[in-house]
């Protein structure tokens, strides 16, 4: 009994830690998949087609590019089996990257959770709305050398087990990003 009393807390700590790590890992995999899907859509749509620019007749579909990126991310987050609660997503970032894959200064578009009031994609309102636009779609260069688009997701993960409750911690902020080069246009 004495030996069990000494070893039991350690075993519980170890088991709960492994379970919590599994939950965190599953959430992280879902975030990776969501950012990858968003970056893939952003790379494919580039600047909205047509000749590059923000004038009349240039980049004709530019208004639909970022909402489609967000829709791709949202589809993953809201899919069956996803452990992520979209209301806990702090922000989704669409940004121009540097050569190292980091955010390029202020060229960042930030989207936040606003259920049902975002722009519509295929007749469905998004649960995210743009908060700031620092990188206009019509300025995305997909000729050589092509820009790279980054999609980042910041999320608050609420702990599922009392594993870290002793430290007073009951949530973690998680972040994931994916970077892809814009598909070249051949222009």
Rosetta blueprint (number, residue, H / E / L):
1 X L
2 X H
3 X H
4 X H
5 X H
6 X H
7 X H
8 X H
9 X H
10 X H
11 X H
12 X H
13 X H
14 X H
15 X H
16 X H
17 X H
18 X H
19 X H
20 X H
21 X H
22 X H
23 X H
24 X H
25 X H
26 X H
27 X H
28 X H
29 X H
30 X H
31 X H
32 X H
33 X H
34 X H
35 X H
36 X H
37 X H
38 X H
39 X H
40 X H
41 X H
42 X H
43 X H
44 X H
45 X H
46 X L
47 X L
48 X L
49 X L
50 X L
51 X L
52 X L
53 X L
54 X L
55 X L
56 X L
57 X L
58 X L
59 X L
60 X L
61 X L
62 X H
63 X H
64 X H
65 X H
66 X H
67 X H
68 X H
69 X H
70 X H
71 X H
72 X H
73 X H
74 X H
75 X H
76 X H
77 X H
78 X L
79 X L
80 X L
81 X L
82 X L
83 X L
84 X L
85 X L
86 X H
87 X H
88 X H
89 X E
90 X E
91 X E
92 X E
93 X E
94 X E
95 X E
96 X E
97 X E
98 X L
99 X L
100 X L
101 X L
102 X L
103 X E
104 X E
105 X E
106 X E
107 X E
108 X E
109 X E
110 X E
111 X E
112 X E
113 X E
114 X L
115 X L
116 X L
117 X L
118 X L
119 X L
120 X E
121 X E
122 X L
123 X L
124 X E
125 X E
126 X L
127 X L
128 X E
129 X E
130 X E
131 X E
132 X E
133 X E
134 X L
135 X L
136 X L
137 X H
138 X H
139 X H
140 X L
141 X L
142 X L
143 X L
144 X L
145 X L
146 X L
147 X L
148 X E
149 X E
150 X E
151 X E
152 X E
153 X E
154 X E
155 X E
156 X E
157 X E
158 X E
159 X L
160 X L
161 X L
162 X H
163 X H
164 X H
165 X H
166 X H
167 X H
168 X L
169 X L
170 X L
171 X E
172 X E
173 X E
174 X E
175 X E
176 X E
177 X E
178 X E
179 X E
180 X E
181 X E
182 X L
183 X L
184 X L
185 X L
186 X L
187 X L
